[in-house]
Amino acid sequence: MKRDPAAANEILAELMMDAGRPGDAKTFAERSVEQDPSRYMSHFMLGEIARVQGRCPEAIGEYERAIAEKGIDPRAVVRNLHAGHADCLARGGRQQDAEKEFQAELAAVPWSPEARVGLATLYRSQGRDADAHAVLGGLVAASPNPDAETYWIVVRAFRALGDRAAAAEWASQAREKFPRDARFR
């Protein structure tokens, strides 16, 4: 804490997030950016906390600060940074911006279920069912080792989108690969 208080507070914020204590995580993340505004992970955590709490305008600002600050470390990958940003943009009616952010997440993390489900939901809301099918089904192809949970995400997402035929088709494929998994019976 004495040597690098911004980094120490960021680590504590991450630990609090992992422990399911968003209030404490927010406090430490705020301290971190007060001491060093370039701490992109702290801005990201503040964005995530705001998004989960339904404060999307605040979250968008934090995500945008995180994206800008992350520019100093372009090789770093922050999983869900763009997907969380996209989620709030979509909720705010900014579909084109949301689509770009979901695509940015997929460029960084092709197997991101958050980005694929979010983008499929966006496409479905626009009547772009073929695009929704492609992006959501692409989760299995993009995953390094698609397991039963990967298939379950696809089945559940298609069900949530009201596409029973696609959900049944993916459940059938999953049944063949994972015959003992009761979720696909």
CYANA upper distance limits for C-alpha pairs under 8 A (distance plus 0.5 A):
  1 MET  CA      5 PRO  CA      4.96
  1 MET  CA      6 ALA  CA      8.41
  1 MET  CA      7 ALA  CA      8.44
  1 MET  CA      8 ALA  CA      5.86
  1 MET  CA      9 ASN  CA      8.05
  4 ASP  CA      8 ALA  CA      6.69
  5 PRO  CA      9 ASN  CA      6.48
  5 PRO  CA     32 SER  CA      7.57
  5 PRO  CA     35 GLN  CA      7.63
  6 ALA  CA     10 GLU  CA      6.70
  6 ALA  CA     31 ARG  CA      7.54
  6 ALA  CA     32 SER  CA      4.68
  6 ALA  CA     33 VAL  CA      7.29
  6 ALA  CA     34 GLU  CA      8.36
  6 ALA  CA     35 GLN  CA      5.86
  6 ALA  CA     36 ASP  CA      6.28
  6 ALA  CA     39 ARG  CA      8.05
  7 ALA  CA     11 ILE  CA      6.73
  7 ALA  CA     32 SER  CA      7.18
  7 ALA  CA     39 ARG  CA      8.31
  8 ALA  CA     12 LEU  CA      6.78
  8 ALA  CA     32 SER  CA      8.19
  9 ASN  CA     13 ALA  CA      6.56
  9 ASN  CA     28 PHE  CA      5.54
  9 ASN  CA     29 ALA  CA      6.84
  9 ASN  CA     31 ARG  CA      6.92
  9 ASN  CA     32 SER  CA      5.63
 10 GLU  CA     14 GLU  CA      6.75
 10 GLU  CA     28 PHE  CA      6.85
 10 GLU  CA     29 ALA  CA      6.04
 10 GLU  CA     32 SER  CA      6.06
 10 GLU  CA     39 ARG  CA      8.31
 10 GLU  CA     41 MET  CA      7.78
 10 GLU  CA     42 SER  CA      6.30
 11 ILE  CA     15 LEU  CA      6.74
 12 LEU  CA     16 MET  CA      6.66
 12 LEU  CA     25 ALA  CA      7.62
 12 LEU  CA     28 PHE  CA      6.79
 13 ALA  CA     17 MET  CA      6.70
 13 ALA  CA     24 ASP  CA      7.51
 13 ALA  CA     25 ALA  CA      4.57
 13 ALA  CA     26 LYS  CA      7.22
 13 ALA  CA     27 THR  CA      7.99
 13 ALA  CA     28 PHE  CA      5.39
 13 ALA  CA     29 ALA  CA      5.86
 13 ALA  CA     42 SER  CA      7.99
 13 ALA  CA     45 MET  CA      8.30
 14 GLU  CA     18 ASP  CA      6.70
 14 GLU  CA     25 ALA  CA      7.14
 14 GLU  CA     45 MET  CA      8.23
 15 LEU  CA     19 ALA  CA      6.65
 15 LEU  CA     25 ALA  CA      8.04
 16 MET  CA     20 GLY  CA      6.75
 16 MET  CA     21 ARG  CA      5.58
 16 MET  CA     22 PRO  CA      7.03
 16 MET  CA     24 ASP  CA      6.60
 16 MET  CA     25 ALA  CA      5.33
 17 MET  CA     21 ARG  CA      6.08
 17 MET  CA     22 PRO  CA      6.08
 17 MET  CA     25 ALA  CA      6.04
 21 ARG  CA     25 ALA  CA      6.70
 22 PRO  CA     26 LYS  CA      6.44
 22 PRO  CA     49 ILE  CA      6.94
 23 GLY  CA     27 THR  CA      6.96
 24 ASP  CA     28 PHE  CA      6.89
 25 ALA  CA     29 ALA  CA      6.53
 25 ALA  CA     45 MET  CA      8.26
 26 LYS  CA     30 GLU  CA      6.47
 26 LYS  CA     45 MET  CA      7.92
 26 LYS  CA     46 LEU  CA      6.57
 26 LYS  CA     49 ILE  CA      7.70
 27 THR  CA     31 ARG  CA      6.81
 28 PHE  CA     32 SER  CA      6.64
 29 ALA  CA     33 VAL  CA      6.88
 29 ALA  CA     42 SER  CA      5.32
 29 ALA  CA     43 HIS  CA      7.69
 29 ALA  CA     45 MET  CA      7.44
 29 ALA  CA     46 LEU  CA      7.13
 30 GLU  CA     34 GLU  CA      6.61
 30 GLU  CA     42 SER  CA      7.79
 30 GLU  CA     46 LEU  CA      8.11
 31 ARG  CA     35 GLN  CA      6.81
 32 SER  CA     36 ASP  CA      6.61
 32 SER  CA     37 PRO  CA      8.03
 32 SER  CA     39 ARG  CA      7.51
 32 SER  CA     42 SER  CA      7.05
 33 VAL  CA     37 PRO  CA      4.80
 33 VAL  CA     38 SER  CA      7.42
 33 VAL  CA     39 ARG  CA      6.47
 33 VAL  CA     42 SER  CA      7.00
 33 VAL  CA     43 HIS  CA      7.71
 38 SER  CA     69 GLU  CA      5.91
 39 ARG  CA     43 HIS  CA      7.12
 39 ARG  CA     66 ALA  CA      8.09
 39 ARG  CA     69 GLU  CA      7.55
 40 TYR  CA     44 PHE  CA      6.56
 40 TYR  CA     65 ARG  CA      7.63
 40 TYR  CA     66 ALA  CA      4.79
 40 TYR  CA     67 ILE  CA      7.64
 40 TYR  CA     69 GLU  CA      5.90
 40 TYR  CA     70 LYS  CA      6.14
 41 MET  CA     45 MET  CA      6.66
 41 MET  CA     66 ALA  CA      7.22
 41 MET  CA     78 VAL  CA      8.32
 42 SER  CA     46 LEU  CA      6.73
 42 SER  CA     66 ALA  CA      8.27
 43 HIS  CA     47 GLY  CA      6.66
 43 HIS  CA     62 GLU  CA      5.69
 43 HIS  CA     63 TYR  CA      7.01
 43 HIS  CA     65 ARG  CA      6.94
 43 HIS  CA     66 ALA  CA      5.57
 44 PHE  CA     48 GLU  CA      6.68
 44 PHE  CA     62 GLU  CA      6.82
 44 PHE  CA     63 TYR  CA      6.09
 44 PHE  CA     66 ALA  CA      5.96
 44 PHE  CA     81 LEU  CA      7.03
 45 MET  CA     49 ILE  CA      6.61
 46 LEU  CA     50 ALA  CA      6.66
 46 LEU  CA     59 ALA  CA      7.52
 46 LEU  CA     62 GLU  CA      6.77
 47 GLY  CA     51 ARG  CA      6.54
 47 GLY  CA     58 GLU  CA      7.62
 47 GLY  CA     59 ALA  CA      4.57
 47 GLY  CA     60 ILE  CA      7.22
 47 GLY  CA     61 GLY  CA      7.99
 47 GLY  CA     62 GLU  CA      5.31
 47 GLY  CA     63 TYR  CA      5.89
 47 GLY  CA     84 GLY  CA      8.40
 47 GLY  CA     85 HIS  CA      8.48
 48 GLU  CA     52 VAL  CA      6.62
 48 GLU  CA     59 ALA  CA      7.21
 48 GLU  CA     84 GLY  CA      7.34
 49 ILE  CA     53 GLN  CA      6.69
 49 ILE  CA     59 ALA  CA      8.15
 50 ALA  CA     54 GLY  CA      6.74
 50 ALA  CA     55 ARG  CA      5.45
 50 ALA  CA     56 CYS  CA      6.92
 50 ALA  CA     58 GLU  CA      6.85
 50 ALA  CA     59 ALA  CA      5.52
 51 ARG  CA     55 ARG  CA      5.94
 51 ARG  CA     56 CYS  CA      5.68
 51 ARG  CA     58 GLU  CA      8.42
 51 ARG  CA     59 ALA  CA      5.89
 51 ARG  CA     84 GLY  CA      7.88
 51 ARG  CA     88 CYS  CA      7.39
 55 ARG  CA     59 ALA  CA      6.72
 56 CYS  CA     60 ILE  CA      6.44
 56 CYS  CA     88 CYS  CA      5.69
 56 CYS  CA     89 LEU  CA      8.32
 56 CYS  CA     91 ARG  CA      8.28
 56 CYS  CA     92 GLY  CA      8.19
 57 PRO  CA     61 GLY  CA      7.12
 57 PRO  CA     88 CYS  CA      8.01
 58 GLU  CA     62 GLU  CA      7.01
 59 ALA  CA     63 TYR  CA      6.56
 59 ALA  CA     85 HIS  CA      7.88
 59 ALA  CA     88 CYS  CA      7.79
 60 ILE  CA     64 GLU  CA      6.54
 60 ILE  CA     85 HIS  CA      6.37
 60 ILE  CA     88 CYS  CA      7.01
 60 ILE  CA     89 LEU  CA      7.71
 61 GLY  CA     65 ARG  CA      6.74
 62 GLU  CA     66 ALA  CA      6.63
 63 TYR  CA     67 ILE  CA      6.61
 63 TYR  CA     81 LEU  CA      7.26
 63 TYR  CA     82 HIS  CA      8.26
 63 TYR  CA     84 GLY  CA      8.33
 63 TYR  CA     85 HIS  CA      6.32
 64 GLU  CA     68 ALA  CA      6.62
 64 GLU  CA     85 HIS  CA      8.27
 65 ARG  CA     69 GLU  CA      6.55
 66 ALA  CA     70 LYS  CA      6.37
 66 ALA  CA     81 LEU  CA      8.48
 67 ILE  CA     71 GLY  CA      7.07
 67 ILE  CA     81 LEU  CA      8.19
 69 GLU  CA     73 ASP  CA      8.49
 70 LYS  CA     74 PRO  CA      6.80
 70 LYS  CA     76 ALA  CA      7.97
 77 VAL  CA    108 ALA  CA      7.15
 79 ARG  CA    105 GLU  CA      8.09
 79 ARG  CA    109 VAL  CA      7.58
 79 ARG  CA    112 SER  CA      8.40
 80 ASN  CA     84 GLY  CA      6.02
 80 ASN  CA    105 GLU  CA      7.38
 80 ASN  CA    112 SER  CA      8.30
 80 ASN  CA    114 GLU  CA      7.58
 80 ASN  CA    115 ALA  CA      8.03
 81 LEU  CA     85 HIS  CA      6.79
 81 LEU  CA    105 GLU  CA      7.79
 82 HIS  CA     86 ALA  CA      6.44
 82 HIS  CA    101 GLU  CA      5.61
 82 HIS  CA    102 PHE  CA      6.62
 82 HIS  CA    104 ALA  CA      6.81
 82 HIS  CA    105 GLU  CA      5.55
 83 ALA  CA     87 ASP  CA      6.60
 83 ALA  CA    101 GLU  CA      6.87
 83 ALA  CA    102 PHE  CA      5.76
 83 ALA  CA    105 GLU  CA      6.30
 83 ALA  CA    114 GLU  CA      6.82
 83 ALA  CA    115 ALA  CA      5.61
 83 ALA  CA    118 GLY  CA      7.94
 84 GLY  CA     88 CYS  CA      7.04
 85 HIS  CA     89 LEU  CA      6.72
 85 HIS  CA     98 ALA  CA      7.95
 85 HIS  CA    101 GLU  CA      7.35
 86 ALA  CA     90 ALA  CA      6.51
 86 ALA  CA     97 ASP  CA      7.68
 86 ALA  CA     98 ALA  CA      4.66
 86 ALA  CA     99 GLU  CA      7.40
 86 ALA  CA    100 LYS  CA      8.29
 86 ALA  CA    101 GLU  CA      5.62
 86 ALA  CA    102 PHE  CA      6.26
 87 ASP  CA     91 ARG  CA      6.76
 87 ASP  CA     98 ALA  CA      7.26
 87 ASP  CA    118 GLY  CA      7.31
 88 CYS  CA     92 GLY  CA      6.67
 88 CYS  CA     98 ALA  CA      8.35
 89 LEU  CA     93 GLY  CA      6.96
 89 LEU  CA     94 ARG  CA      5.64
 89 LEU  CA     95 GLN  CA      7.31
 89 LEU  CA     97 ASP  CA      7.16
 89 LEU  CA     98 ALA  CA      5.70
 90 ALA  CA     94 ARG  CA      5.71
 90 ALA  CA     95 GLN  CA      5.60
 90 ALA  CA     97 ASP  CA      8.29
 90 ALA  CA     98 ALA  CA      5.81
 90 ALA  CA    122 LEU  CA      7.94
 94 ARG  CA     98 ALA  CA      6.61
 95 GLN  CA     99 GLU  CA      6.56
 95 GLN  CA    122 LEU  CA      7.90
 96 GLN  CA    100 LYS  CA      6.91
 97 ASP  CA    101 GLU  CA      6.82
 98 ALA  CA    102 PHE  CA      6.65
 99 GLU  CA    103 GLN  CA      6.64
 99 GLU  CA    119 LEU  CA      7.08
 99 GLU  CA    122 LEU  CA      8.10
100 LYS  CA    104 ALA  CA      6.64
101 GLU  CA    105 GLU  CA      6.76
102 PHE  CA    106 LEU  CA      6.84
102 PHE  CA    115 ALA  CA      5.80
102 PHE  CA    116 ARG  CA      8.09
102 PHE  CA    118 GLY  CA      7.82
102 PHE  CA    119 LEU  CA      6.54
103 GLN  CA    107 ALA  CA      6.64
103 GLN  CA    115 ALA  CA      8.18
104 ALA  CA    108 ALA  CA      6.95
105 GLU  CA    109 VAL  CA      6.31
105 GLU  CA    110 PRO  CA      7.87
105 GLU  CA    112 SER  CA      7.90
105 GLU  CA    115 ALA  CA      6.78
106 LEU  CA    110 PRO  CA      4.80
106 LEU  CA    111 TRP  CA      7.59
106 LEU  CA    112 SER  CA      7.00
106 LEU  CA    115 ALA  CA      6.96
106 LEU  CA    116 ARG  CA      8.07
110 PRO  CA    139 LEU  CA      8.21
110 PRO  CA    142 ALA  CA      6.27
110 PRO  CA    143 SER  CA      7.96
111 TRP  CA    116 ARG  CA      8.27
111 TRP  CA    139 LEU  CA      6.04
111 TRP  CA    140 VAL  CA      8.26
111 TRP  CA    142 ALA  CA      5.53
111 TRP  CA    143 SER  CA      5.37
111 TRP  CA    144 PRO  CA      8.23
112 SER  CA    116 ARG  CA      6.71
112 SER  CA    139 LEU  CA      7.94
113 PRO  CA    117 VAL  CA      6.32
113 PRO  CA    139 LEU  CA      7.26
113 PRO  CA    153 ILE  CA      7.91
114 GLU  CA    118 GLY  CA      6.35
115 ALA  CA    119 LEU  CA      6.36
116 ARG  CA    120 ALA  CA      6.47
116 ARG  CA    135 VAL  CA      6.36
116 ARG  CA    136 LEU  CA      5.92
116 ARG  CA    138 GLY  CA      8.41
116 ARG  CA    139 LEU  CA      7.25
117 VAL  CA    121 THR  CA      6.56
117 VAL  CA    136 LEU  CA      6.63
117 VAL  CA    154 VAL  CA      8.45
117 VAL  CA    157 ALA  CA      6.99
118 GLY  CA    122 LEU  CA      6.72
119 LEU  CA    123 TYR  CA      6.60
119 LEU  CA    132 ALA  CA      7.69
119 LEU  CA    135 VAL  CA      7.76
120 ALA  CA    124 ARG  CA      6.50
120 ALA  CA    131 ASP  CA      7.70
120 ALA  CA    132 ALA  CA      4.63
120 ALA  CA    133 HIS  CA      7.58
120 ALA  CA    135 VAL  CA      6.62
120 ALA  CA    136 LEU  CA      6.38
121 THR  CA    125 SER  CA      6.65
121 THR  CA    132 ALA  CA      7.49
121 THR  CA    161 LEU  CA      7.34
122 LEU  CA    126 GLN  CA      6.97
122 LEU  CA    132 ALA  CA      8.43
123 TYR  CA    127 GLY  CA      6.84
123 TYR  CA    128 ARG  CA      5.41
123 TYR  CA    129 ASP  CA      7.01
123 TYR  CA    131 ASP  CA      6.89
123 TYR  CA    132 ALA  CA      5.79
124 ARG  CA    128 ARG  CA      5.86
124 ARG  CA    129 ASP  CA      5.80
124 ARG  CA    132 ALA  CA      6.33
124 ARG  CA    161 LEU  CA      7.83
128 ARG  CA    132 ALA  CA      6.77
129 ASP  CA    133 HIS  CA      6.61
130 ALA  CA    134 ALA  CA      6.72
131 ASP  CA    135 VAL  CA      6.63
132 ALA  CA    136 LEU  CA      6.51
133 HIS  CA    137 GLY  CA      6.24
133 HIS  CA    166 ALA  CA      8.46
134 ALA  CA    138 GLY  CA      6.32
135 VAL  CA    139 LEU  CA      7.51
136 LEU  CA    154 VAL  CA      6.87
137 GLY  CA    141 ALA  CA      7.88
137 GLY  CA    154 VAL  CA      7.23
138 GLY  CA    142 ALA  CA      6.41
139 LEU  CA    143 SER  CA      6.49
139 LEU  CA    150 THR  CA      7.80
139 LEU  CA    154 VAL  CA      7.96
140 VAL  CA    146 PRO  CA      6.11
140 VAL  CA    150 THR  CA      6.93
140 VAL  CA    151 TYR  CA      7.32
141 ALA  CA    146 PRO  CA      8.20
143 SER  CA    150 THR  CA      8.38
146 PRO  CA    150 THR  CA      6.06
146 PRO  CA    151 TYR  CA      7.80
147 ASP  CA    151 TYR  CA      7.18
148 ALA  CA    152 TRP  CA      6.57
148 ALA  CA    174 ALA  CA      7.42
148 ALA  CA    178 PHE  CA      7.07
148 ALA  CA    181 ASP  CA      8.13
149 GLU  CA    153 ILE  CA      6.69
150 THR  CA    154 VAL  CA      7.16
151 TYR  CA    155 VAL  CA      6.73
151 TYR  CA    170 TRP  CA      7.57
151 TYR  CA    171 ALA  CA      8.01
151 TYR  CA    174 ALA  CA      6.66
152 TRP  CA    156 ARG  CA      6.41
152 TRP  CA    171 ALA  CA      8.23
152 TRP  CA    174 ALA  CA      8.47
152 TRP  CA    183 ARG  CA      8.05
152 TRP  CA    184 PHE  CA      8.48
153 ILE  CA    157 ALA  CA      6.48
154 VAL  CA    158 PHE  CA      6.72
154 VAL  CA    167 ALA  CA      7.95
154 VAL  CA    170 TRP  CA      7.66
155 VAL  CA    159 ARG  CA      6.75
155 VAL  CA    166 ALA  CA      8.17
155 VAL  CA    167 ALA  CA      5.17
155 VAL  CA    168 ALA  CA      7.91
155 VAL  CA    170 TRP  CA      6.35
155 VAL  CA    171 ALA  CA      6.56
156 ARG  CA    160 ALA  CA      6.65
156 ARG  CA    167 ALA  CA      7.64
157 ALA  CA    161 LEU  CA      6.63
157 ALA  CA    167 ALA  CA      8.36
158 PHE  CA    162 GLY  CA      6.78
158 PHE  CA    163 ASP  CA      5.71
158 PHE  CA    164 ARG  CA      7.24
158 PHE  CA    166 ALA  CA      6.76
158 PHE  CA    167 ALA  CA      5.54
159 ARG  CA    163 ASP  CA      6.17
159 ARG  CA    164 ARG  CA      6.22
159 ARG  CA    167 ALA  CA      6.18
163 ASP  CA    167 ALA  CA      6.79
164 ARG  CA    168 ALA  CA      6.53
165 ALA  CA    169 GLU  CA      6.68
166 ALA  CA    170 TRP  CA      6.68
167 ALA  CA    171 ALA  CA      6.55
168 ALA  CA    172 SER  CA      6.59
169 GLU  CA    173 GLN  CA      6.94
170 TRP  CA    174 ALA  CA      6.64
171 ALA  CA    175 ARG  CA      6.55
171 ALA  CA    184 PHE  CA      5.72
171 ALA  CA    185 ARG  CA      8.27
172 SER  CA    176 GLU  CA      7.01
172 SER  CA    184 PHE  CA      7.57
173 GLN  CA    177 LYS  CA      7.12
174 ALA  CA    178 PHE  CA      6.21
174 ALA  CA    179 PRO  CA      8.10
174 ALA  CA    184 PHE  CA      6.98
175 ARG  CA    179 PRO  CA      5.28
175 ARG  CA    180 ARG  CA      8.32
175 ARG  CA    181 ASP  CA      7.83
175 ARG  CA    184 PHE  CA      5.94
175 ARG  CA    185 ARG  CA      7.35
179 PRO  CA    184 PHE  CA      8.33
181 ASP  CA    185 ARG  CA      8.00
